[in-house]
């Protein structure tokens, strides 16, 4: 896997806090941020909005708006998995 650098800006107090926490756990700030981002992304990917829109890259702007409007109007009951089917290919 290729590794790339990413620059971002944060409040100095937050950076110092990250350095302190990382130091206490004997880890780098990079490792701390990487772990936190991975955990946050894993949580976001569980969200129904993400799961319903992740594969809709080829939709037009109008189609996207229509899909998003439908998703926003769904209740928790609408989003409950009613059945599961497994297919072997």
GIPEGI-V168262 format. One line per field, one symbol per residue. ss: DSSP state (2 for helix, 1 for strand, 0 for the rest). A space follows every 50 residues. Layout:
ss = ???
This chain:
ss = 00000000000222222222222200002222222222222222200222 222000000022222222222200000000000000000
